[in-house]
Amino acid sequence: MSKRAVYYIMVLFTVSMAGFLLTQIFWIRNTLVTTQETFHHTHHHAARNVAQQLDQLLDSVLLHDENVLISHGDTISWRPDSLISAPTLEGLMQAAFSSFEIHHDYGYAIVDQLTGELYHSTVDTEHRSELMESPYRHSLPSISGGDRFELVLWFPKGRLLLLQSVNNWLLLLSVLLFLGIIAGYVLSSHLLMSQKRLARMQKDFINNTTHEFKTPLASISVAAEMIMAHRGHMPDSQVARYASIIYDENKRLQRQVDRVLQLSLVEEESYQYNREMASIQPLLEKAVNTARMILRDKGGEIRLAGTFDGELFIDRQHVLNVFNNLIDNGIKYSKGDPSIQVTVLPQDDGVYFRISDRGIGIPVEEIDRIFERMYRIPTDDRSQPSGTGIGLYYVRKVIEAHDGSILVNSILGEGTCFELYFPYPPV
């Protein structure tokens, strides 16, 4: 997929998501506003209905006992709690709320606006301020002939009730659809970026693999041409030298092919490792001896320290490949004459193997990525050796299949140490 196509798709996704988000926000906002207006309208009507009935009831009460009179300055009024009883007021509340189909918790009080005193209050002191701020209030002119007394209602779960009164299933469906679209957007974006990155990595892999194949093939071709052109009068020593070149380059080519084939095997989900109880020390020694043969012509050294005489539950061929890959990397990325140190460290829980070199090292920011499939550390230094990016990925896959682990310590310009761990088989 071209960069322009990816760009257009991302823009289309982004615009669609923004449009959907704005539409949903607008719809939810309008729904909440409408629901809030309906909620307030219903509860205001219920409060006014109770106040009207209470006012009518108070008008019909004829009580001339001076004990029920209260005064404030020049103002004289009746005491609300002596004009009407608490059970009567509660009965009016329940009847009015039932007619308006209000069945949730509420609190109320008759408030004296001059003194701040509450009569027949069902609200404790802790929530007094919330009651006084409630918008559901109506005056009771029959008590004082004015607005001195008000019936105030308070609904403690008003906000929650407001949300609950929204059409829940539509809101839930909208939220789920919105979350689903966001998840699809994120997943699609991730997949597009992954496909783009994978396509670039595959292109690099093909280029690097082609280069890795071309170099030994070119050497083999030149050596074979020299033998063919001068076979009649070429000394045996020179024939042997060219034959050695052909042999070495053929082995190098074979190792590259083996790595690709190994990777294709371990990536198959149905692939079964041929694990069995086997000694791992001979495998390590074989890999070290192979490296010594390579270093015999190149110069450098490889040392093996420590032994492990026990057995592990392993696939011998793949474990041998792991040792070969890591030692080959140490040789390939060494500065000057390679110097490889291989150490065996048996412990109580398993066996540790350290393979260290004095090579070019790995940048700190790249250490976490070197085991990714087909990943190669970016560099502008053309003198550094190239690779396919599958060796360390293969190593990690094999070690994880053996329930082990691999750690890397590296200092740029000084060298790298790989530490492998293989656990003992369960008893």
N, C-alpha and C positions, 0 to 999 in steps of 0.2 A: 504494500500500500504506500502511495507516495506521501511526502510530507504535506503537500497541499490538501490531499484528501483527508488526512488525519486532522489537519487544522480546521477544515470546513466541518467535519463531524463534531469536533470539540466545540466549535462556535455554535453549531445547531443545538447540541445538547445543553450548552450553557444558557442560551436564549430561551429554550423551551423550559428549562428548570426555573429560570428567573420568572418567566410568565406564569408558570403553574404556581410558584410560591406566592407571587403577588395576588393571583386569583384566590388562592386558599386563604390568605391573610384577610383579603377584602370580604370574602364570604363568612369567615369565622367572626370577624369584627361586626359585620352587619347582623349576624345571628345573635351574637352576644348583646348588642345594643337593643335589638328588638325584644329579646327575652328579658333584658333588664327593665325595659319600659313596661312590659306586660307584668312583670313581677311587682314593680313599684305601684303600678296602677291598681292591681288586685289588692295589695296590702293597704294602700291608702283608702280604698273603698271600704275595706273591712274595718279599718280604724274609724273612719267617719261613721259607718253604720253603728258601731258600738257606742261612739260618742253621742250620736243622735238619740239612740234608745236610752242611754244613761241620762241624757238631758231631759227627755220626756218623763223618765221615772222620777227624777229629782223635782220636776215641776209639780208632780202629783203628791209629793211628800209635804205634809203640813206639820211642821214641828216648830214649837215656839219656846222650847226650853232654852234659857239663856246659856246653859252649859255648852250648847253646840255653836254658839257664836264666837267668832274670833275677830280680833281687831289688829290693824297695823296702821298706826298714825290715826288719821281721820277715817280710815276705811274699815268698815265692819262687814264681815261675811260669815257664811255658815261653815262649819267644820265638815268636810266631805265624808270623813269616816263615821260621823254621827248621822248623816243623811242616808247613807247606803251601807249595807254590810258587805264584807269581803266575799262571802259565798254568793250573794246576789250579783256582785260585779263579775265574779268568775263565771257564773252561769250565762251572763250576757256575752262574755267573751267567747265561750265555747259555742253558743248558739250562732253567733255571727260568723265565726271562723268555719264552722261546719257548713254554713250556707255558701261560703266562698271556697269551699273545698281546700281549706288550709289546715293541714294536719301535722305541722312541725312545732318545735318548741318555741315559746314566746315568753316575754316578760312584760310587765306593765306597771304603771303607777299614776296616781293623780298628783300633779306637780303644782305647788304654789309658786308662781313666778316671782312674787314679792319676797318671800322668805326662803325659797329653795327647799322647803319641807316637802317630803313625799308622804302620800297617804295610800294605804292599801298596796304598798310596793311589794312586788314579788322578786325584786332584783337585789342581790346582796351588795354590800358596800364596795366590793372589789370591782363590780361592773356598773357602778352608779354613773360614772362619766360616760360610758358607752350608751346608757339609757338616755342621758340628757342630750346626747348628740344625735339621737335617732330622728329621722325625718318623718316618721309616722306619728303625728300628733294632731289633736283637734281640741279646740277650746270648749269649755263647759260654762256658757254664760248664765245658766240657771242658778249657779252657786253664788256668783258675786255680781252678776249683771254685766260682766265684761270678759276680758281675756286673762284674768288673773289666774284661773285654774285651767289646766290642760290635762287631757288624757294622753299619755305617751306610751307607745308600744315599741318594743325592741325584740328583734329576731336574732338570736345569737349566732345562728348558722346561715345568715343571709347570703354570704358570698358562695358558700358551698351549695346552698339550695339553688342559687342562681345558675351555677354550672350544671347542677343535676337536672334543672328544668330544660336545658338545651336538649335537642333531639340526640340522645347519646349515641345511638347506633350510627347515625349519619356522621357525627363528629368523629367517632372511632374509626369508621370506614375511611373517612377523609384522611385522618392521621396515618392509618396503615398504608393507604395508597401513596401518600406523600413520602413516608419512610421507604416504601418499596421502590419508588421512583428514584429517591436519593441513593439507595443501595445499588440500584441498577446503573445509575449514573457513575457512581464511584467505581463499581466493578467494571463497567464498560471502559471508563477512562484508564483504569489500571490495566485491563486487557489490551487496550490499544497501545499503551506505552510499553507493555511487556512484549507485545508482538513486534513493535518497532525496535525495541532493544534486542530481542531475539534475532530479528532479521539482520541487524547490524552485526551481532555476535556470530551468526552463521556465516555471514559474508567474510568476516575476519577469520573464522575457523577454516573456511575453504581456502582462503588466500594463504594462511599460515601453513596449513597441511600441504597444499600444493608446493609451497616453498620447501617444506621439510622433505617432500618426496623428490623434488627436482634436484636438490643438492647431491644426494647420494646417487641418483640416476645419472647425473652429469658426470660424476667421478667414475662411475662404473663404465659409462660410455667412452670416456677418454682413455681409461686404462685398457679397455677391450680393443679400441681402435689402435692403440700403440702396439699391442701384442699382434694384432692382425697385420698391421703395416710392416712390422719388423720381425715377424716370427722366424724368418729364415736366418738372420744373422744377429739376433738379440741374445746376449749372454743369459745363462740360466739365472744368475742372481737378479738381473733386471726383470726377467719374466716372473720370478718369484715375488719381487716387490710389487709389480702391477697386479699379480694374482692376489697378493695380500690386501691391496687397496680394494679390489673387487669384493673380496671376502668380507672385509670390515664394513664397507659401505652397504653391502647386501644385508649384513646383520643389523646395521642401523636402520635400513629401510624396513626390515622385518619387525624391529621393535616399534616403529611408528604404526605399521599396520596392526600389530598386536594391540597397541593402546586403543586404537579406534574400535577394534573388535571387542576388546574387553569392556569398553564403555557401553557399547550397544547391548552387551549381554547383561550387565548389572542394572541397566535401566529398564529392562523388561520386568513388569510386575510379577510375572509368573516364574521368573528365574529362580532356581533353587541352587544354593551353594552346596558343594559336595564336602560338607564338614564332617570331620572325624577326629578321633583322638590321635594326635601326632606330635612328634617332637619338633619344636620350632627352631632350635639351635642350628640344625643342618641347613635349613632354608636360609637363615641369616648368613651363615658361613659361605654358602653357594653364591649369594648376592655379593658378598665382600670379595670373594675370589674372582668373580666376573669383573668387578670394578678394578681389581689389581691388574688384570690382563689389559684393560683399556688404558689404565694409567702407565703401564709399562712403556708404551710408545709416546704418550703425551707428557710424561713426567708427573710428579706429585706422589702422594701417598694416601693410603687408607689404613686405619688402625681399628682393631676390634678388641674391646676390653670387656671382660665378664662373660659368664656362661649361665645357661639355664638347662638343667638336665631333665626337667619334667616334661609333661605333655599338656597340650592345650587342645580345645575343641575348635579346629580350624579347617578352612579350605586351603590346602597347601599351595596350590598353584596361584591363587589370588593373593595370599599372604606373601609369597615370593615376589609377585609383581609389585606389591606395595613397597617392599624393601628395595627392589631394583629401581622403581620410579624415584624414590626419595634420594637414593645414592646418586642416580644419574643427574638429578637436579643439582645436588651438591657439586658434582663435577662440572656440569654445564655452566653454572653461575658463579664459579670460583674466579678469583683474581689471581692471575699468574698460575703457578703450579698448584693444582688442587690439593687441599689437605682435609681429609674427611675423618671424623672420629665417630665410631659406632660403639655404644656402651649398652650393656645388658644389665638391668637392675631388678632382680627378683624381689618382690615385696610380699607382705602378708595377704594382700587382696588380689594380687595379679603380678604380671611382669611388665616392666617399663623398658622401652627401647629409645635411646637418644641417638639421633643422627645429626651431627653438627658439621658445619663447614666454616671456612674463612672466606666467604664469598662477598658478593656485592650487597647482600642484605635486602630487606623488604621495608618500604616506608610504613610507618606506624599506621597511617590512615588506610593502608591497603591490606593489612593483615587479616581483617575480618572478611575480606572478599576473595582471597586467593583460592578458596575451596569451592567457589561458585562455578557452575558449568560453563565452560568455554570462556571464562574470564581471564584476561591477561592484563598485567599491570601496564598502564599506559606510560610510554617513554619516548623521548625524542632522540635518544642515543642509539644510533644505528649500529654501533659496534657491539651492543649487547645481543646475546643470542635470542632467537625467536622461539616460540613454542606454540602449541595448539590450544592450550588452556583446558585440557581434559585430564592431565596427569594427576593433579592434586584433587580434582573433583572425584576421580576414580578412587584415589586413595581413601578419601573420606567415606565414600559409599561402602567400600569393603570393610573398613574398620568399624563403621556403625553396624554393619550386618553381623559383625562378630561381637557386638555389645561392648565395644571398646570406645576409645576416645583418642583424639589427637590434639596437641597443643603446639603453639608456635611462639618462639621467642626470637626476636631478630633485632639487630642494630644496623642501621643503614651504613654501608661501607665497611662493616666489620665481620658480618656473617650471620648465619641463621641456624637455629636448633629446633628440630622437630622431635617432640616427645610422644611416642605411641604407647598406648596402654591396652593390654589384653587381659581380661579377667580370667581367673581360674574357673574351670568347669564346676557346676554345682555337684556337691557330693551326693 
